[in-house]
Amino acid sequence: MIITTNPATGAKLAEYKLHDDVHVDAALTAAANAQKAWRKVSVEERVGLLRGMAKVLRAGKNRYAEMITLEMGKPIVESEAEIEKCAYNCDFYAERAPQYLADEPVVSNASESVVAFDPLGVVLAIMPWNYPFWQFFRFAAPAFAAGNGAILKHANNVPQCALAIEEVMTEAGCPQGLFRTILIEPQQVANLIADDRIAAVTLTGSTEVGAIVASQAGKALKKQVLELGGSDPFIVLADANLEEAVAVAVKARYINVGQSCVNAKRFIVEDAVADRFVELFCAGVAKLKIGDPLERDTNIGPMARANLMDGLHAQVEKTVAAGATLRTGGKPIDGEGFYYPPTVLDHVTPEMTAFREETFGPVAAIIRAKDADEAIRLANDTEFGLGSAIWSGDIERARRLARDLDAGAVFINGMVASDPRYPFGGIKRSGYGRELGVYGIREFVNIKTVWIGPTKAAATTPMARE
């Protein structure tokens, strides 16, 4: 049984029976069969499904947004933005997929050889609760456009969202069986990965779970894309516009109640401006409204689960015990729900918990650096490598420094965010593979060489002498 809880009150919202083995097996067979037909549909026809997905999402935005907020606690305005972003992503790939998936000619020996992009099959999508619609549609739009099918195993604290996604796909005109949501326990995932009807796996989640899934998929020799944890640095150099940097820094840390892999988590500030930065940052934090996430002026809602709040508080306590300065917040809010206040830890150093570990919640760690070189060194002193930001008044200098950062993305004078136009993903223990952009749509395809010999001469294979 799966029970979903309102994190703002702790009250039960609903309960759902797990799907049994017969249901799961039928879903896999249906998806595999439907995908065999879907792969033969032209890209120009497939993108009609994406346009339908965007239309259904926008038409149901208010209902889906409220569902997100009730199940995982995101402020309602952010939930609405999440649904709109999903729709935009579908529109983006509907327009560009034919170009991204077009055969690429290779000129060789007067032949007409090409590189083709064929679908892999049915992809198992293992998705998290923090962006319950976006994480799926970020993957789904390019994957379906490329000719794949999908099975969704969503986080078990957002089953209403998981089933609503299936509803969106059906209303959008998805061929019967090509996509299904299945409600199962995490320990059942290994059997799915090993099943011959699953061709590949995509996971967004923790580094620990990613390592398990990677091992299981590797054993089965199946393609994986893993988007895992992060401890993103937000570097503020002495020549930055502090007021602008702080305004973005507060949002970058506390959006989605701090529960995002690409939230800024470590604020690495040059000594010359560190005191002023902390002053402005704390003033910005003080303006954030904590409250009912269904109220439109709420900035900070509850954390998604009680155990997440408890784990975050333990990290704060360990960091303070090690010598960090607690500027504001620092303990759970009394009352119903899983509320943790925006918390600022100053004078954090590399041996402390808030520096070493990912803090998945509304806690900012401020680290002081003597100069830009030390800031880069501190930024890279982590097992993660997802996003990063540099704030500087010297753009050319920032460009040079960006090349020294170990990260999948560097944002100069801006907040790290996923965008369909750009590839998204990490390195080190933040995972591998890319989503979004042209690179994302080519993750779940067979990049196939189709060599065609000269028409008026004896056919020879390329590089035959090798």
LOLO-843029 format. One line per field, with one value per residue (C-alpha): residue number from 1; chain; x, y negated, z. Coordinates in Angstrom, 1 decimal. Layout:
<recs>
lummar <- [NUM  ...];
votor <- [A  ...];
xx <- [X  ...];
yy <- [Y  ...];
zz <- [Z  ...];
</recs>
This chain:
<recs>
lummar <- [1  2  3  4  5  6  7  8  9  10  11  12  13  14  15  16  17  18  19  20  21  22  23  24  25  26  27  28  29  30  31  32  33  34  35  36  37  38  39  40  41  42  43  44  45  46  47  48  49  50  51  52  53  54  55  56  57  58  59  60  61  62  63  64  65  66  67  68  69  70  71  72  73  74  75  76  77  78  79  80  81  82  83  84  85  86  87  88  89  90  91  92  93  94  95  96  97  98  99  100  101  102  103  104  105  106  107  108  109  110  111  112  113  114  115  116  117  118  119  120  121  122  123  124  125  126  127  128  129  130  131  132  133  134  135  136  137  138  139  140  141  142  143  144  145  146  147  148  149  150  151  152  153  154  155  156  157  158  159  160  161  162  163  164  165  166  167  168  169  170  171  172  173  174  175  176  177  178  179  180  181  182  183  184  185  186  187  188  189  190  191  192  193  194  195  196  197  198  199  200  201  202  203  204  205  206  207  208  209  210  211  212  213  214  215  216  217  218  219  220  221  222  223  224  225  226  227  228  229  230  231  232  233  234  235  236  237  238  239  240  241  242  243  244  245  246  247  248  249  250  251  252  253  254  255  256  257  258  259  260  261  262  263  264  265  266  267  268  269  270  271  272  273  274  275  276  277  278  279  280  281  282  283  284  285  286  287  288  289  290  291  292  293  294  295  296  297  298  299  300  301  302  303  304  305  306  307  308  309  310  311  312  313  314  315  316  317  318  319  320  321  322  323  324  325  326  327  328  329  330  331  332  333  334  335  336  337  338  339  340  341  342  343  344  345  346  347  348  349  350  351  352  353  354  355  356  357  358  359  360  361  362  363  364  365  366  367  368  369  370  371  372  373  374  375  376  377  378  379  380  381  382  383  384  385  386  387  388  389  390  391  392  393  394  395  396  397  398  399  400  401  402  403  404  405  406  407  408  409  410  411  412  413  414  415  416  417  418  419  420  421  422  423  424  425  426  427  428  429  430  431  432  433  434  435  436  437  438  439  440  441  442  443  444  445  446  447  448  449  450  451  452  453  454  455  456  457  458  459  460  461  462  463  464  465  466];
votor <- [A  A  A  A  A  A  A  A  A  A  A  A  A  A  A  A  A  A  A  A  A  A  A  A  A  A  A  A  A  A  A  A  A  A  A  A  A  A  A  A  A  A  A  A  A  A  A  A  A  A  A  A  A  A  A  A  A  A  A  A  A  A  A  A  A  A  A  A  A  A  A  A  A  A  A  A  A  A  A  A  A  A  A  A  A  A  A  A  A  A  A  A  A  A  A  A  A  A  A  A  A  A  A  A  A  A  A  A  A  A  A  A  A  A  A  A  A  A  A  A  A  A  A  A  A  A  A  A  A  A  A  A  A  A  A  A  A  A  A  A  A  A  A  A  A  A  A  A  A  A  A  A  A  A  A  A  A  A  A  A  A  A  A  A  A  A  A  A  A  A  A  A  A  A  A  A  A  A  A  A  A  A  A  A  A  A  A  A  A  A  A  A  A  A  A  A  A  A  A  A  A  A  A  A  A  A  A  A  A  A  A  A  A  A  A  A  A  A  A  A  A  A  A  A  A  A  A  A  A  A  A  A  A  A  A  A  A  A  A  A  A  A  A  A  A  A  A  A  A  A  A  A  A  A  A  A  A  A  A  A  A  A  A  A  A  A  A  A  A  A  A  A  A  A  A  A  A  A  A  A  A  A  A  A  A  A  A  A  A  A  A  A  A  A  A  A  A  A  A  A  A  A  A  A  A  A  A  A  A  A  A  A  A  A  A  A  A  A  A  A  A  A  A  A  A  A  A  A  A  A  A  A  A  A  A  A  A  A  A  A  A  A  A  A  A  A  A  A  A  A  A  A  A  A  A  A  A  A  A  A  A  A  A  A  A  A  A  A  A  A  A  A  A  A  A  A  A  A  A  A  A  A  A  A  A  A  A  A  A  A  A  A  A  A  A  A  A  A  A  A  A  A  A  A  A  A  A  A  A  A  A  A  A  A  A  A  A  A  A  A  A  A  A  A  A  A  A  A  A  A  A  A  A  A  A  A  A  A  A  A  A  A  A  A  A  A  A  A  A  A  A  A  A  A  A  A  A  A  A  A  A  A  A  A  A  A];
xx <- [0.0  1.2  0.0  0.4  0.6  0.2  3.5  1.9  -0.3  1.0  -2.5  -3.1  -4.3  -5.0  -3.8  -3.2  -2.7  0.6  0.4  0.9  3.2  0.5  -0.3  3.4  4.1  1.1  2.3  5.8  4.4  2.0  4.8  7.2  4.5  3.3  6.9  7.5  4.7  5.6  9.2  7.9  5.9  7.7  9.2  6.9  3.9  5.3  5.7  1.9  1.9  4.2  1.9  -1.0  1.0  1.6  -2.1  -3.3  -0.8  -1.8  -5.5  -5.1  -2.4  -4.4  -5.4  -2.0  -0.3  -2.5  -1.8  2.0  1.6  -0.6  1.7  5.1  4.7  6.0  4.6  1.6  3.1  6.2  4.0  2.2  5.5  6.6  3.6  4.1  7.8  6.7  4.4  7.2  9.6  7.0  6.6  10.3  10.9  7.8  9.5  13.0  12.9  12.7  15.9  17.7  16.8  17.4  20.0  23.4  25.2  28.8  30.7  33.0  34.1  31.3  28.8  25.6  26.3  24.5  24.4  20.9  19.2  17.0  15.0  16.3  12.9  11.1  12.9  12.4  12.0  12.7  11.7  11.9  9.3  10.9  9.7  7.1  5.9  9.0  11.5  9.3  8.4  12.0  12.8  9.6  9.3  12.6  12.3  8.9  9.8  12.8  10.4  10.8  8.2  8.4  7.4  7.3  8.3  7.7  8.6  6.1  5.2  3.7  1.4  -1.3  1.1  2.4  -1.1  -2.0  1.0  -0.6  -3.8  -2.0  -0.4  -3.7  -5.6  -2.7  -3.3  -0.4  -0.8  -2.4  0.3  3.2  3.4  2.3  2.7  3.4  3.1  5.7  8.2  11.8  13.1  11.1  13.0  16.0  13.7  12.4  15.9  16.8  13.7  14.4  11.5  13.3  16.0  17.4  17.1  16.9  17.1  16.9  17.6  20.2  23.8  23.3  20.3  22.1  25.0  22.6  20.7  23.9  25.2  21.9  21.8  25.5  25.0  22.3  24.4  21.7  22.2  21.7  21.3  21.8  21.1  22.0  22.9  24.7  26.4  26.5  28.9  27.7  30.9  30.8  33.9  34.9  34.0  30.5  27.4  26.5  22.9  22.1  24.1  22.3  18.9  19.6  21.4  18.4  16.2  18.8  19.1  15.4  13.4  11.4  12.2  15.8  14.9  16.6  19.8  20.7  19.9  22.9  24.2  27.7  28.1  31.8  32.5  35.8  36.8  36.8  33.0  32.0  30.7  28.5  27.3  26.2  24.4  22.5  21.8  20.3  18.2  16.8  16.1  14.2  11.7  10.8  7.3  6.9  3.4  0.7  2.0  -1.4  -1.3  0.1  2.5  4.2  7.9  8.7  6.4  7.1  9.7  8.4  8.8  9.5  12.6  14.1  13.5  15.1  18.1  18.7  18.5  21.1  23.4  22.9  23.6  26.8  28.0  27.4  29.0  32.1  32.4  30.1  28.1  24.3  23.0  19.3  17.0  18.5  15.7  12.3  9.3  6.8  3.4  1.9  3.6  7.3  8.5  12.1  13.0  15.4  18.8  22.1  25.4  28.4  32.1  31.6  34.9  35.7  35.8  32.2  29.1  27.3  30.4  31.0  27.4  24.5  22.0  18.7  16.6  16.5  20.1  22.8  26.4  28.7  32.3  34.9  37.8  40.9  40.8  39.3  41.8  40.9  37.2  37.7  39.6  36.9  34.2  35.9  36.6  33.5  32.4  29.7  29.8  26.3  25.8  27.8  27.6  30.2  29.3  31.8  31.9  34.6  32.8  36.0  37.7  34.6  34.6  38.2  37.4  34.4  36.6  38.3  35.1  34.3  30.6  28.1  27.0  28.4  26.1  27.8  25.9  22.8  21.0  21.6  18.4  17.5  16.4  15.4  17.8  20.9  22.2  21.7  23.6  26.7  30.0  31.7  29.1  26.4  25.9  26.5  24.6  22.7  19.1  17.6  19.0  20.2  22.3  19.4  17.3  20.2  20.8  18.1  18.8  21.0  23.5  23.7  26.1  24.5  27.3  26.3  28.9  29.6  27.0  29.3  32.3  33.0  31.8  34.5  34.3  35.7  39.3  39.4  43.1  42.6];
yy <- [0.0  -3.5  -6.3  -9.9  -12.6  -16.4  -17.7  -21.0  -19.2  -15.7  -14.4  -11.5  -12.5  -9.1  -5.5  -3.3  0.4  1.5  2.9  6.7  8.7  9.5  5.8  4.9  7.7  6.6  3.0  4.1  6.3  3.5  0.9  3.2  4.0  0.4  -0.9  1.5  -0.4  -3.8  -3.6  -3.3  -6.6  -9.5  -12.1  -14.8  -12.7  -11.8  -15.4  -15.7  -13.8  -16.4  -19.2  -17.3  -16.9  -20.7  -21.4  -19.1  -20.3  -23.9  -23.1  -21.3  -23.6  -24.7  -21.2  -19.6  -22.5  -22.0  -18.3  -19.0  -21.4  -19.0  -16.0  -17.5  -21.0  -23.2  -26.8  -27.0  -29.7  -27.5  -24.5  -26.4  -27.4  -23.8  -22.8  -25.7  -24.7  -21.1  -22.4  -24.7  -21.7  -19.7  -22.6  -23.1  -19.5  -19.4  -22.2  -21.0  -17.2  -16.7  -18.7  -17.1  -13.6  -14.1  -11.8  -13.4  -12.9  -11.7  -12.5  -9.7  -8.2  -9.8  -7.7  -8.9  -7.4  -8.8  -8.7  -7.8  -8.1  -5.1  -4.6  -2.2  -0.8  -1.1  -3.3  -2.8  -6.3  -6.3  -9.8  -11.8  -13.8  -17.2  -18.2  -15.5  -16.6  -18.4  -15.6  -13.2  -15.6  -16.7  -13.2  -12.2  -14.9  -14.0  -10.3  -10.0  -12.2  -9.9  -6.9  -5.3  -4.1  -4.5  -3.0  -5.4  -4.3  -7.5  -8.3  -6.7  -9.9  -11.4  -8.7  -11.1  -13.0  -9.8  -8.7  -12.2  -12.0  -8.9  -10.8  -13.6  -11.2  -9.4  -12.7  -13.9  -11.0  -8.7  -5.3  -2.7  -0.9  -3.1  -4.6  -3.4  -4.4  -1.5  -1.7  0.6  0.7  -0.4  3.2  4.3  2.0  4.5  7.0  4.3  3.2  6.9  7.5  7.8  5.5  2.6  1.2  -1.6  -3.4  -7.1  -8.1  -11.4  -10.9  -10.6  -9.6  -6.6  -5.3  -6.2  -3.9  -1.0  -1.6  -2.0  1.3  3.1  1.5  2.2  5.8  6.0  3.9  1.3  -2.4  -4.8  -8.5  -9.5  -12.9  -12.7  -14.9  -18.2  -20.7  -23.6  -26.4  -30.0  -32.1  -35.8  -37.7  -41.1  -42.9  -41.5  -43.7  -42.5  -43.7  -41.7  -38.7  -38.5  -38.9  -35.9  -34.0  -34.0  -32.6  -30.1  -28.6  -28.7  -28.0  -24.7  -25.0  -24.3  -20.8  -20.7  -19.1  -22.4  -24.7  -26.8  -25.3  -26.6  -30.3  -31.0  -34.7  -36.6  -38.0  -41.6  -41.5  -38.6  -40.6  -42.8  -39.7  -38.0  -41.1  -41.5  -37.8  -37.5  -40.6  -38.9  -35.7  -37.7  -38.8  -35.2  -34.2  -30.8  -29.4  -27.5  -26.6  -27.0  -30.8  -32.7  -34.9  -32.0  -31.6  -28.7  -25.8  -22.5  -20.0  -17.0  -14.4  -14.4  -12.2  -14.7  -17.5  -15.5  -14.6  -18.2  -19.4  -16.8  -18.3  -21.8  -20.7  -18.9  -21.9  -24.3  -22.0  -22.0  -25.8  -27.4  -30.5  -30.1  -33.4  -32.6  -29.6  -26.3  -24.2  -22.8  -25.0  -23.8  -22.8  -20.6  -19.9  -19.5  -23.1  -24.0  -27.8  -29.3  -28.8  -30.5  -29.1  -31.4  -30.6  -27.1  -25.4  -22.3  -19.8  -20.6  -18.6  -21.4  -21.7  -18.0  -16.7  -17.8  -19.8  -19.0  -21.7  -25.4  -25.7  -28.0  -27.5  -30.6  -29.9  -32.7  -32.7  -34.9  -35.3  -34.0  -31.1  -29.9  -30.2  -27.9  -25.4  -25.4  -25.1  -22.0  -20.4  -18.2  -14.8  -16.5  -18.3  -19.4  -23.1  -26.2  -30.0  -32.8  -36.4  -39.0  -42.4  -41.2  -38.8  -37.8  -36.9  -34.9  -33.0  -32.0  -30.9  -28.9  -26.6  -25.6  -24.6  -20.9  -21.0  -20.2  -23.8  -27.2  -30.2  -33.6  -36.3  -34.1  -31.3  -27.7  -26.3  -23.6  -24.9  -22.9  -24.8  -23.6  -20.2  -19.4  -16.9  -16.5  -14.8  -13.0  -11.7  -14.0  -11.4  -11.1  -11.5  -14.6  -15.7  -18.5  -20.2  -18.2  -16.1  -15.0  -13.8  -11.6  -9.8  -7.2  -6.5  -4.1  -6.3  -4.2  -4.3  -3.5  -3.2  -3.3  -2.4  -4.2  -3.4  -3.2  -1.5  1.8  1.5  1.4  1.1  -2.1  -1.8  1.8  2.1  1.9];
zz <- [0.0  -0.9  1.4  0.3  3.0  2.9  4.2  5.3  7.8  8.2  7.3  5.0  1.5  -0.1  -0.3  -3.3  -3.8  -5.4  -8.8  -8.8  -11.0  -13.5  -14.0  -14.3  -16.8  -18.9  -18.9  -20.1  -22.9  -24.0  -24.1  -26.0  -28.6  -28.9  -29.3  -32.3  -34.1  -32.8  -34.1  -37.6  -37.3  -38.8  -36.5  -38.0  -37.0  -33.5  -32.5  -32.7  -29.4  -27.9  -29.0  -27.4  -24.2  -24.0  -24.6  -21.9  -19.4  -19.9  -19.8  -16.5  -15.0  -12.0  -11.0  -11.6  -9.7  -6.7  -6.8  -6.7  -3.8  -1.8  -2.3  -1.8  -0.4  -3.2  -3.1  -5.5  -7.7  -8.2  -9.0  -11.6  -13.1  -13.2  -15.3  -17.7  -18.0  -18.9  -21.6  -23.0  -23.1  -25.1  -27.5  -27.8  -28.9  -31.1  -33.1  -33.1  -33.0  -36.8  -37.1  -34.2  -35.4  -39.2  -40.8  -40.9  -44.3  -44.3  -47.5  -48.3  -51.6  -53.4  -51.4  -49.7  -46.3  -43.3  -39.5  -38.4  -35.0  -34.3  -31.0  -28.4  -27.3  -23.9  -21.3  -17.6  -16.0  -12.3  -11.1  -7.8  -5.9  -5.9  -9.4  -9.9  -13.4  -14.7  -14.1  -16.2  -19.0  -19.3  -20.3  -22.0  -24.7  -26.4  -25.7  -27.3  -30.2  -30.8  -31.1  -27.7  -25.2  -21.4  -18.1  -15.2  -11.7  -9.7  -6.0  -3.7  -1.9  -5.1  -6.5  -7.4  -9.6  -11.1  -12.1  -13.3  -15.7  -17.2  -17.6  -19.4  -21.8  -22.6  -23.2  -25.4  -27.7  -26.7  -28.5  -26.2  -24.2  -25.2  -21.8  -18.4  -14.8  -12.4  -8.6  -7.1  -4.2  -4.9  -4.3  -7.4  -9.7  -10.2  -11.9  -14.2  -15.2  -15.9  -18.1  -21.8  -22.6  -21.0  -23.3  -21.1  -17.8  -16.8  -13.2  -11.4  -7.7  -5.0  -5.6  -3.4  -5.4  -8.6  -7.7  -7.1  -10.4  -12.3  -11.0  -11.9  -15.4  -16.0  -15.1  -17.8  -20.2  -20.6  -21.4  -18.5  -17.9  -14.3  -12.9  -9.3  -6.3  -6.2  -3.9  -6.3  -5.6  -6.0  -6.3  -5.5  -6.4  -5.0  -8.2  -8.4  -8.1  -4.6  -4.6  -7.8  -6.6  -3.3  -4.8  -7.1  -4.3  -2.0  -4.8  -5.9  -2.4  -1.3  -4.4  -4.0  -0.3  -1.1  -2.4  -5.8  -7.1  -8.7  -5.8  -4.9  -1.7  -1.0  -1.3  -1.7  -1.3  -1.5  1.9  0.8  0.4  2.6  5.6  3.3  1.4  4.6  5.8  2.6  2.3  5.8  5.1  2.0  3.9  6.5  3.8  2.9  4.0  5.6  5.5  3.7  0.3  -1.2  -0.4  -3.3  -1.3  0.5  -0.4  2.0  2.4  4.2  3.4  1.6  4.4  8.1  7.7  5.2  7.7  10.5  8.4  7.4  11.0  11.9  9.3  10.7  14.2  13.2  11.2  14.1  16.5  14.3  14.6  12.0  12.9  12.8  11.5  11.3  11.5  12.6  14.1  13.0  13.4  16.1  14.9  12.3  9.1  8.2  8.3  8.5  8.4  5.9  7.6  7.1  8.3  8.1  8.4  7.0  6.2  4.1  7.0  8.0  7.2  5.3  3.0  2.5  2.1  0.0  2.1  0.5  2.1  3.0  4.4  3.0  3.8  3.4  2.8  2.7  0.2  0.1  -3.7  -6.9  -7.2  -3.7  -4.6  -7.6  -5.5  -2.8  -5.4  -6.9  -3.5  -3.6  -4.8  -6.9  -10.2  -11.3  -11.6  -10.5  -10.7  -10.8  -10.1  -11.4  -13.0  -15.4  -17.8  -19.7  -16.4  -15.4  -18.7  -18.0  -14.5  -15.7  -17.7  -14.4  -12.6  -12.4  -13.3  -16.0  -16.2  -15.3  -15.1  -15.1  -13.2  -13.1  -11.4  -12.4  -14.0  -16.6  -20.0  -23.0  -25.2  -23.3  -22.2  -18.6  -16.4  -14.3  -13.7  -10.8  -8.4  -9.9  -12.6  -16.3  -19.6  -20.6  -20.8  -22.9  -26.0  -29.0  -26.8  -24.6  -27.5  -28.7  -25.4  -26.0  -29.6  -31.5  -33.4  -36.4  -39.3  -42.7  -45.2  -48.9  -51.5  -54.7  -57.3  -60.4  -58.9  -57.2  -53.6  -51.0  -47.3  -45.7  -44.3  -45.6  -45.1  -41.4];
</recs>
